[in-house]
């Protein structure tokens, strides 16, 4: 977390970073400007809830839960 604080103070930039565990949500949200939910963790409801409870801005990377083709048609 220290490096995020240093980046913000030194360069005056906004910081966004991923959160991978529920226990990380609040400590990360206290430092960075945006917390991000990786697509592969979008079904982890405990993580999603923990991130929501922080009140921080959240970016959800788009998960792909199904095939992109209609009617289950496979394409190569």
Order of alpha helices (4+ residues) and beta strands (2+ residues): alpha-beta-alpha-beta-alpha-beta
